[in-house]
């Protein structure tokens, strides 16, 4: 497999050359492109033929990211944008809208601890979903999902969840807790979720919007690149 990145009139492109039958094209939330193609494939022609679709997807992502435009260098936390302030100690100042921290790894550790405590508290509020939980709760920096639940009952929650407003943080916990009873996304699963969070369709749409905002946020991207968060 050959992978390379380059810039062009269509923006930054990651080209992956591998033994596939047909080309695949992805517009990422930050507007960059990922193309998977077989060897000796006409990438430029492929991009030109799909130019209208690429523009449409980028415009869609731009609309979803509107709330974060101009605030990409601020820390999104609990649905609010805070100024990130280097300091020897960790402190959240709600009035001044600042978050002070000594380093990105230290920030990740503190936010991970806060989120894990919140998730445990929220699970206790839904004993009919999580009352028989036997697995562990872990906070991780997951690249593609807000959370996951294993067959053995282990729940992983993306650290990015702490960036969300309270109602969406609650929804993520309900969603993953429902997987303790229904492992797939069947109608029974969604009915179970709906019993505890009626407007889950709106929540799912909002999660997609916030994901795009976070993908374009420099503080959260830097935390993603800073390695794994501290111990669970």
trRosetta pair geometry for C-beta under 8 A, 3 or more apart (Angstrom, degrees):
i j d omega theta_ij theta_ji phi_ij phi_ji
1 16 6.6 -10 -175 -171 105 92
1 17 6.9 159 -161 81 53 57
1 18 4.4 -5 -115 -91 90 105
2 16 7.3 156 85 -158 51 44
2 17 4.1 -4 59 54 101 109
2 18 7.5 -173 28 -61 61 62
3 14 6.7 -1 -170 -177 98 94
3 15 7.1 166 -150 87 49 51
3 16 4.8 -8 -103 -106 87 74
3 17 7.4 -161 -71 22 40 68
4 14 7.6 172 90 -152 33 54
4 15 5.4 -13 63 59 80 97
5 12 6.5 3 -175 -174 105 95
5 13 6.8 168 -151 86 59 47
5 14 5.0 -26 -97 -99 86 67
5 15 7.4 170 -90 16 33 72
6 12 7.5 175 95 -147 29 57
6 13 5.7 -16 64 59 73 93
6 15 7.1 -2 18 -1 101 114
7 11 6.9 -67 -145 175 75 27
7 12 5.3 -35 -97 -92 75 62
7 13 7.3 149 -104 13 24 78
8 11 7.1 -16 61 42 66 24
8 13 6.1 -1 16 -2 111 124
8 47 7.9 58 93 126 149 169
10 13 6.6 48 86 -58 106 118
10 33 6.4 10 128 -13 115 144
10 47 5.7 -123 -13 178 165 133
10 51 7.3 -121 -101 -119 121 85
10 54 6.4 -8 -157 143 120 158
11 31 6.0 -106 -167 137 167 97
11 32 5.9 -141 135 -111 118 54
11 33 6.5 124 81 -6 102 98
12 32 4.4 -32 79 -125 100 109
12 33 7.2 177 96 29 52 73
13 32 7.0 -175 -83 -174 32 82
13 33 4.5 -15 -114 71 78 107
13 34 7.6 162 -163 -86 60 27
13 35 6.3 2 -174 3 108 112
13 47 7.7 -49 -107 -93 149 143
14 32 7.0 57 -8 149 94 117
14 33 7.0 -167 29 98 66 57
14 34 4.6 -11 65 -112 107 74
14 35 7.1 170 87 25 55 65
15 35 5.2 -14 -113 67 67 102
15 37 6.8 -26 -164 20 91 113
15 43 6.1 -19 -123 -119 131 155
16 34 7.1 18 -4 -176 110 89
16 35 6.9 -178 28 91 71 50
16 36 4.6 -21 73 -107 110 72
16 37 7.3 143 79 22 56 63
17 37 5.9 -30 -106 74 65 82
17 38 7.3 47 -157 170 73 15
17 39 5.7 75 -179 -89 114 59
17 41 7.5 -175 -120 22 93 109
18 36 6.5 -29 34 -165 106 96
18 38 7.4 -68 82 -108 41 46
19 38 6.6 41 -135 -127 32 87
19 39 7.6 -8 -86 -12 60 98
20 23 7.4 118 97 -87 124 31
20 24 7.1 -68 151 -6 161 104
20 36 5.9 59 4 142 160 105
20 37 7.2 -139 55 -175 117 13
20 38 5.3 -134 62 -68 67 81
21 38 7.1 23 -124 -58 7 130
22 38 7.7 -19 -81 -20 10 111
23 35 6.6 -10 -171 -172 105 93
23 36 6.7 163 -156 86 54 57
23 37 4.5 2 -112 -106 97 79
23 38 7.2 -99 -68 5 72 76
23 41 6.0 144 -76 -176 117 151
23 46 5.5 -65 121 -138 168 151
24 35 7.2 163 84 -155 54 47
24 36 4.4 6 51 52 101 105
24 37 7.9 -152 30 -65 58 51
25 33 6.9 -28 -163 -163 87 105
25 34 7.6 150 -158 83 41 54
25 35 5.4 -5 -106 -108 71 79
25 46 7.2 -176 -65 150 126 112
25 47 7.8 152 -119 -97 136 65
25 50 5.8 108 68 117 173 170
25 53 8.0 95 101 99 138 127
25 54 7.6 -77 159 -80 133 98
26 33 7.0 144 80 -160 55 55
26 34 4.4 -9 60 59 106 99
26 35 7.7 -162 26 -72 68 40
27 31 7.1 -20 -175 -142 95 32
27 32 7.8 157 -157 83 55 32
27 33 6.0 -32 -103 -102 58 71
27 54 5.8 153 -78 -139 126 68
27 57 3.9 127 54 115 155 141
27 58 6.1 -115 -169 -60 140 71
27 61 7.1 -144 134 -20 114 137
28 31 6.9 -36 75 35 77 19
28 32 4.9 -5 43 63 120 79
28 33 7.1 -156 4 -84 87 19
28 34 6.3 76 -43 -12 105 104
28 215 7.1 -155 158 173 96 144
29 61 5.4 175 -148 -142 53 127
29 64 7.8 -80 -147 85 98 133
29 65 7.5 130 174 -62 93 120
29 211 6.4 -129 -93 124 162 87
29 212 4.2 -152 -159 -120 118 70
29 215 3.9 87 89 63 127 159
29 216 6.9 -117 131 -37 96 89
30 61 7.8 -107 -41 159 8 145
30 215 5.1 -130 -50 139 88 104
30 216 5.3 153 -111 -86 81 75
31 58 5.2 60 -129 -131 88 102
31 61 6.3 -167 -71 88 71 141
31 62 7.6 49 -81 -63 115 87
33 47 7.6 51 170 -117 169 114
33 54 6.9 -17 -91 -135 123 123
35 43 6.1 106 122 -141 156 107
35 46 7.1 120 -150 103 136 136
35 47 7.4 -66 -80 -70 148 98
37 41 3.8 -134 169 60 123 153
37 43 6.0 -118 -22 -86 165 90
37 46 7.1 -160 -98 2 129 167
38 41 5.2 115 63 -52 66 120
41 46 7.0 15 153 -30 107 138
42 45 4.0 9 137 28 121 119
42 46 6.1 146 99 -23 73 87
43 46 5.5 -59 -150 36 32 116
43 47 6.3 29 156 -18 68 105
44 47 5.9 -56 -149 36 30 109
44 48 6.4 30 154 -19 64 107
45 48 5.6 -54 -147 36 33 112
45 49 6.3 32 156 -19 66 106
46 49 6.0 -57 -150 35 28 109
46 50 6.5 0 159 5 63 113
47 50 6.1 -74 -145 53 29 95
47 51 6.6 64 151 -71 65 77
47 54 7.2 18 -161 -36 77 153
48 51 5.6 -12 -153 -35 35 115
50 53 4.8 -52 -171 45 80 115
50 54 5.7 88 128 -30 88 98
51 54 5.6 -55 -147 35 31 114
51 55 6.4 31 156 -18 66 105
52 55 5.8 -54 -150 36 31 110
52 56 6.4 32 151 -21 64 106
53 56 5.6 -53 -148 35 33 113
53 57 6.4 31 155 -17 66 104
54 57 6.0 -57 -149 37 29 108
54 58 6.3 27 154 -17 64 108
55 58 5.8 -57 -147 38 31 111
55 59 6.3 31 156 -19 65 106
56 59 5.9 -56 -150 36 29 110
56 60 6.5 32 151 -21 63 106
57 60 5.5 -53 -150 34 33 115
57 61 6.4 30 154 -15 66 104
58 61 5.8 -54 -147 39 33 108
58 62 6.2 38 152 -24 66 105
59 62 5.4 -50 -146 34 33 116
59 63 6.6 35 154 -20 64 101
60 63 5.9 -54 -154 33 30 110
60 64 6.6 27 150 -16 63 107
61 64 5.5 -56 -148 38 36 112
61 65 6.1 24 157 -13 69 112
61 212 5.3 -169 -154 -144 82 134
62 65 5.9 -65 -143 44 28 104
62 66 7.1 62 151 -64 60 77
63 66 5.9 -15 -162 -32 36 113
64 208 6.9 -74 -145 125 142 85
64 209 4.6 -147 -161 -127 93 71
64 212 4.3 68 111 50 122 156
64 213 7.3 -124 136 -42 81 77
65 68 5.4 -64 -174 50 76 104
65 69 6.3 100 127 -56 87 85
65 209 7.9 -173 -67 -168 39 70
65 212 4.8 -111 -66 131 89 108
65 213 5.3 156 -129 -87 69 60
65 216 5.3 46 -143 18 140 151
66 69 5.5 -34 -153 -6 39 120
67 209 7.7 64 14 158 124 114
67 213 6.1 -29 69 -100 98 138
68 71 5.4 -112 -161 67 56 95
68 72 6.2 81 153 -79 102 63
68 76 7.0 -45 -107 -68 115 133
68 81 7.6 149 -122 -84 72 127
68 213 3.9 138 -20 -149 139 98
68 216 6.1 140 102 81 136 114
68 217 6.1 -86 -167 -74 144 95
69 72 7.6 -2 -133 -40 28 93
71 74 4.5 -40 -178 27 88 122
71 76 7.9 98 126 -68 115 92
71 81 4.7 -30 175 -144 142 158
72 216 5.7 -81 -117 139 113 85
72 217 5.5 -160 -151 -120 62 45
72 218 5.2 76 146 -10 91 93
73 84 7.5 -116 155 25 71 113
73 218 5.2 -5 -99 46 57 128
73 219 6.7 96 -168 -37 36 94
74 81 4.2 55 115 -178 140 101
74 82 6.1 160 179 69 98 34
74 83 5.9 -57 -125 -90 96 41
74 84 6.6 173 -143 -13 42 87
74 217 7.7 -72 68 -148 56 105
74 219 6.8 -69 116 -8 18 136
75 81 7.2 140 72 -158 41 54
75 82 4.7 -31 67 66 96 94
75 83 7.6 19 20 117 90 6
75 84 4.7 106 -28 -67 111 98
75 99 5.2 -59 61 38 149 137
75 217 8.0 96 -122 173 33 129
75 219 4.7 -99 -88 120 70 164
75 220 7.6 125 -135 -50 64 78
76 79 7.5 4 -177 -118 90 12
76 80 7.3 165 -150 82 56 30
76 81 5.7 -30 -94 -96 65 66
76 82 7.8 165 -90 18 16 77
76 163 4.3 49 110 -158 98 110
76 213 6.7 92 -67 131 166 118
76 214 6.6 -112 54 -92 142 82
76 217 5.9 -82 -1 -115 116 162
76 219 7.6 164 9 65 69 121
76 220 6.7 -26 37 -41 101 127
77 80 6.2 -32 71 64 67 78
77 82 5.5 -13 28 4 117 124
77 92 7.4 -128 122 -127 155 126
77 99 6.4 97 -4 -57 155 146
77 111 7.7 -115 -120 -118 112 120
77 162 6.4 -14 -141 136 75 90
77 163 5.9 -68 -94 -116 34 55
78 162 7.0 -35 -56 172 65 66
78 163 7.4 -93 -18 -158 27 22
78 164 7.5 -11 -127 83 26 34
78 165 6.7 61 171 -114 52 38
78 166 6.9 18 -158 -54 88 74
78 169 7.9 -30 -121 -33 64 139
79 163 7.5 114 -56 153 38 52
79 164 6.1 17 -62 166 83 32
79 165 3.2 50 -69 -76 144 75
79 166 7.2 -71 -5 -10 133 60
79 168 7.7 130 -74 29 112 117
80 97 6.9 -119 153 -133 121 100
81 97 7.2 33 96 -178 60 121
82 92 7.3 -59 -128 -142 162 85
82 97 5.1 -155 -120 175 65 67
82 98 5.9 133 -176 -125 97 13
82 99 4.5 73 126 -14 142 100
83 96 7.8 -68 39 138 115 89
83 97 6.2 82 4 115 87 83
83 98 4.8 -31 66 -108 95 76
83 99 7.3 175 80 24 45 67
84 98 7.9 155 -89 -158 11 69
84 99 5.9 -25 -110 69 56 95
84 101 7.4 -44 -160 31 87 105
84 219 5.5 166 -45 -110 149 136
85 98 5.0 17 -10 -174 130 115
85 99 6.7 165 24 79 83 39
85 100 4.4 -40 82 -96 105 74
85 101 7.7 119 73 17 59 60
86 100 7.4 13 120 -151 9 74
86 101 7.3 -58 -121 73 40 55
86 102 7.2 61 -163 -132 71 30
87 90 7.8 155 81 -80 106 26
87 91 7.0 -40 85 26 150 103
87 100 3.6 -1 26 -176 139 115
87 101 6.6 73 48 19 83 15
87 102 6.5 -77 88 -73 47 59
88 102 5.6 33 -145 -91 29 108
89 100 6.6 38 83 114 62 117
89 102 6.9 32 -61 -44 17 102
90 99 7.9 -10 -161 -179 74 81
90 100 6.5 172 -141 94 28 72
90 101 5.0 26 -107 -106 79 76
90 102 7.2 -73 -55 -2 74 83
90 106 6.5 -149 -62 145 115 108
90 107 7.1 158 -113 -100 113 58
90 110 4.8 169 -157 -79 165 167
91 98 7.9 22 100 105 90 94
91 99 7.4 -179 88 -152 48 45
91 100 4.6 11 48 48 88 110
92 98 7.8 177 -151 93 40 52
92 99 5.3 -7 -107 -109 71 81
92 100 8.0 -150 -67 25 31 69
93 96 4.2 4 122 43 127 104
93 97 7.2 -50 96 10 83 15
93 98 4.7 12 50 55 112 89
93 99 7.5 -159 24 -75 70 37
93 100 7.5 48 -9 -9 104 100
94 97 7.2 17 -173 -77 30 49
99 107 7.6 80 142 -133 121 115
101 104 7.7 89 117 -85 130 28
101 106 5.6 174 -179 95 100 105
101 107 4.1 53 170 -77 166 95
101 110 7.0 -146 -117 28 118 140
102 106 4.9 26 59 43 92 161
103 106 4.6 93 55 9 81 104
103 107 6.9 -141 95 -7 42 86
104 107 5.4 -51 -145 34 34 114
104 108 6.4 36 156 -20 66 103
104 222 5.9 -115 -113 132 147 103
104 223 5.5 -161 -169 -98 108 67
104 226 4.3 -146 119 -95 131 163
105 108 5.7 -54 -149 35 33 112
105 109 6.5 34 153 -21 65 104
105 226 5.8 -152 -65 153 70 125
105 227 7.1 -2 -96 62 104 108
105 229 7.9 160 -150 -131 64 47
105 230 7.2 101 176 -56 86 91
106 109 5.7 -52 -149 33 34 112
106 110 6.5 28 156 -15 66 105
107 110 6.0 -59 -149 39 30 106
107 111 6.1 22 158 -12 67 112
107 223 6.8 -96 93 -102 116 118
108 111 6.0 -59 -141 44 28 106
108 112 5.9 34 158 -25 65 109
108 141 7.5 -37 -145 -55 128 121
108 159 6.6 -8 -150 -157 85 163
108 223 5.5 150 -77 -157 107 108
108 226 6.6 -168 -27 84 141 130
108 229 4.2 -139 155 -117 114 89
108 230 6.6 150 106 -8 92 83
109 112 5.7 -55 -146 34 26 114
109 113 6.5 26 156 -18 62 105
109 229 6.3 161 -78 -174 49 84
109 230 3.6 45 -109 -6 97 138
110 113 5.8 -54 -151 35 31 110
110 114 6.5 31 152 -18 64 106
111 114 5.6 -53 -147 37 34 114
111 115 6.2 30 156 -18 67 107
111 159 6.1 78 115 -168 114 107
111 162 5.3 -180 -176 75 103 164
111 229 7.9 -97 72 -133 91 135
112 115 6.0 -58 -145 39 28 106
112 116 6.2 27 158 -19 65 108
112 139 4.4 166 -152 94 85 138
112 159 5.8 -49 -88 -110 79 112
112 229 4.6 137 -63 162 144 141
112 230 5.9 -174 52 48 147 88
112 232 7.4 -104 166 -107 124 55
113 116 6.0 -54 -143 35 28 109
113 117 6.5 28 158 -17 62 108
113 230 7.8 -11 -43 70 94 126
114 117 6.0 -62 -155 37 27 110
114 118 6.4 23 153 -17 64 110
114 162 6.4 83 93 -126 110 140
115 118 5.6 -57 -148 38 34 111
115 119 6.2 36 155 -22 69 104
115 139 5.2 114 86 -114 119 142
115 157 6.5 -156 149 109 119 129
115 159 6.3 176 20 -133 161 58
115 161 6.2 114 -149 76 131 103
115 162 4.4 -96 -79 -64 116 114
116 119 5.7 -51 -145 34 32 111
116 120 6.4 32 156 -18 64 105
116 137 6.1 136 -149 120 90 114
116 138 7.8 -24 -107 -142 115 19
116 139 5.0 -105 -62 -26 94 122
116 157 7.7 166 -93 52 60 127
116 232 6.9 148 -97 -161 147 73
117 120 6.0 -55 -150 36 29 111
117 121 6.5 28 153 -18 63 108
118 121 5.7 -58 -151 37 32 112
118 122 6.2 29 154 -18 68 107
118 162 7.7 129 36 -104 146 91
118 169 6.9 -24 140 163 136 135
119 122 5.8 -57 -146 38 31 109
119 123 6.3 34 155 -22 65 105
119 137 5.8 171 107 -171 128 138
119 139 7.6 176 1 -73 143 100
119 155 7.5 -169 167 114 135 131
119 157 5.5 -149 -91 -14 152 163
119 173 5.7 -178 -137 -104 74 115
120 123 5.8 -52 -147 33 30 112
120 124 6.7 35 152 -23 61 103
120 137 6.1 -163 -73 40 86 166
121 124 5.8 -53 -156 29 33 114
121 125 7.0 34 147 -23 62 103
122 125 5.5 -52 -158 27 40 116
122 126 7.2 10 154 2 67 104
122 169 7.6 -152 -64 134 159 92
122 170 6.2 -162 -142 -121 134 67
122 173 4.3 22 115 143 138 172
123 126 6.3 -75 -154 48 37 92
123 129 7.8 -116 -149 88 70 103
123 130 4.3 -79 -170 100 95 170
123 133 6.8 -15 176 -6 134 160
123 137 7.5 -132 -17 -83 153 140
123 155 8.0 172 -87 37 139 164
123 173 6.3 -127 -63 -175 70 117
123 177 6.0 169 -121 -92 84 127
124 127 7.1 7 -169 -65 42 83
124 130 7.6 -77 -67 84 26 127
126 129 4.3 -6 143 33 115 114
126 130 5.5 77 90 12 90 101
126 173 7.7 157 14 131 136 105
126 174 6.6 147 -69 -108 165 76
126 177 5.6 86 93 135 139 163
126 196 6.4 36 -124 -140 128 148
127 130 6.6 -80 -121 65 29 70
127 131 3.8 56 -177 -76 75 107
128 131 6.4 24 -73 -12 16 120
129 174 7.1 171 -32 -144 178 62
129 177 4.0 67 136 142 129 114
129 178 5.9 -55 -143 -78 124 51
129 180 6.3 112 166 49 73 120
129 181 6.6 -102 -144 -11 65 120
129 192 7.7 124 -107 166 103 112
129 196 6.9 -19 -45 -49 136 161
130 133 4.5 -4 -173 -33 79 125
130 177 4.6 -66 -56 -143 104 114
130 180 6.0 116 -103 14 60 162
132 180 7.3 160 71 157 86 128
133 153 5.7 162 -151 180 64 121
133 155 7.7 -30 -147 -14 130 120
133 177 7.8 -64 -72 -134 126 85
133 180 6.0 -66 -92 -126 84 151
134 152 7.6 -91 87 166 104 72
134 153 4.9 79 55 78 77 158
135 150 6.7 158 -128 58 160 101
135 152 5.4 117 -90 119 118 79
135 153 3.2 178 -16 104 112 80
135 154 3.7 -134 178 -68 134 48
135 155 6.4 131 95 -8 121 69
136 154 5.3 3 50 -126 73 91
136 155 7.6 -143 98 38 43 65
136 232 7.3 84 154 126 123 139
137 154 7.8 -175 -76 -161 28 62
137 155 5.2 -10 -113 69 70 100
137 157 7.1 5 -171 -1 90 111
137 232 7.5 -172 103 178 57 118
138 154 7.0 11 5 178 109 104
138 155 7.4 171 28 92 66 53
138 156 5.0 -23 72 -110 98 73
138 157 7.3 172 88 25 47 69
138 232 4.3 -41 -128 -124 80 154
139 156 7.7 144 -101 -161 18 62
139 157 5.4 -32 -107 72 67 91
139 158 7.8 39 -159 153 67 7
139 159 5.4 82 169 -80 101 77
139 229 6.5 -51 110 82 95 152
139 232 6.1 161 31 -119 70 89
140 156 5.4 -17 19 -167 120 111
140 157 7.5 138 27 70 69 40
140 158 6.6 -50 79 -108 68 45
140 159 6.7 -120 100 -25 19 90
140 228 7.5 -39 -142 -146 81 91
140 229 6.8 -165 -128 29 37 113
140 232 7.8 -28 -59 -79 78 117
141 158 6.9 60 -138 -154 29 75
141 159 5.2 -27 -83 21 68 120
141 160 7.5 89 -135 -30 65 88
141 223 7.0 -163 -110 131 138 91
141 224 5.6 169 177 -121 132 63
141 228 6.8 -159 24 -128 110 48
141 229 5.9 136 -27 -23 99 101
142 145 5.3 -49 135 59 139 73
142 146 7.5 -175 70 -97 130 5
142 147 7.5 165 21 -86 153 26
142 148 7.2 149 -107 -9 159 110
142 156 6.7 106 -56 137 130 121
142 158 4.3 -89 37 -96 103 99
142 160 7.8 -98 53 14 78 109
143 224 7.5 96 -104 -156 76 122
145 148 5.9 70 105 -54 143 95
145 158 6.6 -174 101 -46 55 128
146 157 7.5 -16 153 -154 67 64
146 158 5.0 -107 -152 23 36 126
146 160 7.0 -101 -121 78 70 106
146 161 5.9 95 -168 -79 93 97
146 172 5.1 -113 145 -127 128 121
146 175 7.8 51 87 73 124 144
146 207 6.1 -60 -48 -160 147 129
146 211 7.9 -100 -63 -80 97 109
147 155 6.8 0 -179 -176 115 87
147 156 6.0 171 -157 93 64 61
147 157 4.7 -12 -108 -111 108 56
147 158 5.9 -115 -64 -3 58 82
147 161 7.0 32 -54 -62 105 136
147 172 5.5 123 -9 179 134 102
147 175 6.9 132 61 88 126 109
147 176 4.4 -66 126 -70 138 132
148 155 7.4 171 88 -152 46 48
148 156 4.7 6 53 53 89 106
148 176 7.1 42 76 -123 6 110
149 153 7.2 -18 -174 -142 94 30
149 154 7.1 168 -152 83 50 46
149 155 5.1 -12 -103 -102 82 73
149 156 7.6 -160 -72 24 38 68
149 176 4.9 149 -49 -166 113 81
149 177 7.8 164 -86 -74 147 17
149 179 3.6 145 55 96 143 132
149 180 6.2 -103 -175 -59 145 62
149 183 7.5 -139 97 -127 104 66
150 153 6.7 -41 76 27 80 20
150 154 4.4 16 30 49 119 93
150 155 7.9 -136 14 -66 75 34
150 156 7.9 66 -26 -9 94 99
151 183 6.3 12 -100 -115 73 140
153 180 5.9 50 -127 -128 84 94
155 176 5.1 97 -144 153 114 129
155 177 7.5 -3 -99 -76 148 56
155 179 8.0 137 -104 67 93 116
155 180 7.8 -41 -65 -63 112 102
157 161 5.5 -50 172 8 103 149
157 172 6.8 97 -138 139 103 124
157 173 7.6 -3 -103 -88 134 72
157 176 6.9 -104 -84 -13 87 168
158 161 5.4 124 75 -27 77 90
159 162 6.3 -34 178 13 59 110
159 223 7.4 -117 105 138 140 133
159 229 5.9 138 -66 -48 145 150
160 163 5.3 -37 -173 16 62 119
160 164 7.7 69 139 -29 71 94
160 211 7.9 67 142 -111 150 66
160 214 5.5 63 -150 -166 126 163
160 220 6.6 64 -111 -157 96 131
161 164 5.7 -45 -167 13 49 118
161 168 8.0 -155 -155 122 75 91
161 169 5.7 106 165 -121 96 79
161 172 5.2 -130 -130 76 125 168
162 169 7.3 50 -104 -107 36 125
163 210 6.9 159 107 178 110 120
163 214 6.0 118 88 -93 165 122
163 220 6.8 -4 -73 -90 150 137
164 168 4.0 -104 170 90 129 120
164 169 5.0 163 84 -56 110 77
164 172 7.2 123 46 -17 160 130
164 207 7.7 -12 -111 -108 138 73
164 210 5.9 47 -102 180 89 169
165 168 5.3 83 61 16 76 103
165 169 7.1 -140 99 -9 35 91
166 169 5.6 -56 -146 34 33 112
166 170 6.4 34 156 -19 66 104
167 170 5.7 -52 -153 35 32 113
167 171 6.5 35 149 -23 63 104
167 203 7.4 -129 135 -105 96 106
168 171 5.2 -46 -145 32 39 115
168 172 6.5 45 155 -23 66 97
168 203 6.0 161 -114 -150 75 93
168 206 5.9 -124 -92 110 128 126
168 207 6.4 160 -156 -76 121 81
168 210 7.1 109 156 -7 169 156
169 172 5.9 -49 -152 30 32 111
169 173 6.8 29 151 -14 62 105
170 173 5.9 -60 -156 38 34 110
170 174 6.3 32 151 -18 69 107
170 197 7.2 161 121 -96 98 125
171 174 5.6 -56 -146 39 34 111
171 175 6.1 39 155 -24 68 106
171 197 5.2 121 -115 -156 82 162
171 200 6.6 151 -149 -122 117 75
171 203 4.2 -163 -146 -166 167 150
171 207 7.7 -126 97 -55 131 119
172 175 5.6 -52 -147 33 30 115
172 176 6.5 19 159 -10 64 106
172 207 7.6 128 -76 -104 97 130
173 176 6.2 -59 -146 42 29 102
173 177 6.0 28 156 -19 66 112
174 177 5.7 -58 -141 41 28 111
174 178 6.3 35 157 -27 64 104
174 193 6.2 110 135 -142 105 78
174 196 4.9 -168 -149 109 129 126
174 197 4.9 134 91 -21 162 127
175 178 5.9 -56 -155 27 25 112
175 179 7.2 28 147 -22 58 101
175 193 6.0 26 -103 -120 62 126
175 197 7.8 -49 -53 37 75 147
175 200 7.6 131 -82 -144 99 120
176 179 5.5 -47 -161 23 41 117
176 180 7.9 57 142 -29 60 87
177 180 5.7 -31 -171 5 48 116
178 181 6.2 -63 -170 43 48 99
178 182 6.1 -21 154 42 84 99
178 189 6.0 108 141 -162 119 78
178 192 4.8 144 -148 111 114 117
178 193 4.9 -53 -54 -73 169 79
178 196 7.5 -162 -70 34 111 132
179 182 6.4 -79 -120 76 37 58
179 183 5.9 63 -167 -120 81 39
179 189 7.4 25 -89 -139 60 120
181 192 6.3 -162 80 -154 129 163
182 186 6.3 -116 -177 43 125 101
182 188 5.4 -175 -112 105 144 100
182 189 3.9 -160 113 -89 140 83
182 192 5.9 163 4 19 133 149
184 189 6.2 -138 90 -33 56 142
185 189 5.3 -110 -137 71 32 149
185 190 6.9 50 -175 -48 72 95
186 189 5.0 112 52 0 65 98
186 190 7.5 -137 100 2 39 85
187 190 5.9 -57 -147 41 36 105
187 191 6.1 40 153 -22 68 106
188 191 5.7 -53 -146 37 30 113
188 192 6.4 33 153 -21 63 106
189 192 5.7 -60 -156 35 30 112
189 193 6.5 28 150 -16 66 105
190 193 5.4 -47 -144 37 38 113
190 194 6.1 42 153 -23 66 105
190 200 7.1 -164 -154 80 83 148
191 194 5.5 -53 -146 37 31 114
191 195 6.8 42 152 -29 61 98
192 195 5.8 -45 -157 20 33 115
192 196 7.5 3 154 4 60 105
193 196 6.4 -81 -163 48 35 93
193 197 5.9 -42 169 50 78 98
193 200 5.1 55 133 -82 119 161
194 197 6.9 -84 -117 72 26 55
194 198 5.8 52 -166 -122 73 45
194 200 5.9 -102 -85 3 66 124
197 200 5.0 92 106 -73 102 90
197 203 6.5 -5 154 -12 130 155
199 202 4.6 -14 162 30 104 117
199 203 6.3 118 111 -23 77 92
200 203 5.1 -54 -148 38 42 118
200 204 6.3 48 153 -25 71 99
201 204 5.7 -48 -150 31 32 112
201 205 6.7 31 151 -15 62 104
202 205 5.7 -56 -153 37 35 111
202 206 6.3 34 151 -18 68 107
203 206 5.6 -56 -146 39 32 111
203 207 6.3 37 153 -24 65 103
204 207 5.7 -50 -149 31 31 114
204 208 6.9 33 152 -19 62 100
205 208 5.8 -52 -156 32 34 111
205 209 6.7 34 148 -18 65 104
206 209 5.5 -52 -150 35 38 113
206 210 6.3 33 155 -15 69 105
207 210 5.9 -54 -143 40 32 107
207 211 6.3 41 154 -28 64 103
208 211 5.6 -50 -150 27 31 116
208 212 7.0 31 154 -17 62 100
209 212 6.1 -56 -159 32 33 108
209 213 6.7 32 147 -17 66 106
210 213 5.3 -51 -148 37 41 115
210 214 6.1 37 155 -17 71 106
211 214 5.9 -59 -148 40 30 108
211 215 6.3 34 153 -24 65 106
212 215 5.6 -52 -146 33 31 114
212 216 6.7 16 158 -6 63 109
213 216 6.2 -73 -157 44 28 101
213 217 6.3 37 147 -39 67 109
214 217 5.1 -46 -140 19 38 121
214 220 4.9 -63 -163 99 85 164
215 221 7.3 65 -164 -77 36 105
216 221 8.0 -47 178 -39 7 125
217 220 4.3 50 90 24 115 109
217 221 6.3 168 86 -14 57 88
218 221 5.6 -56 -139 41 31 111
218 222 6.1 36 158 -24 65 105
219 222 5.8 -54 -150 34 28 112
219 223 6.6 27 151 -17 62 103
220 223 5.5 -49 -148 35 37 112
220 224 6.4 44 150 -24 64 101
221 224 5.4 -48 -151 31 36 117
221 225 6.4 26 153 -12 66 107
222 225 5.8 -60 -147 43 32 105
222 226 6.2 44 151 -39 65 106
223 226 5.4 -48 -144 19 34 120
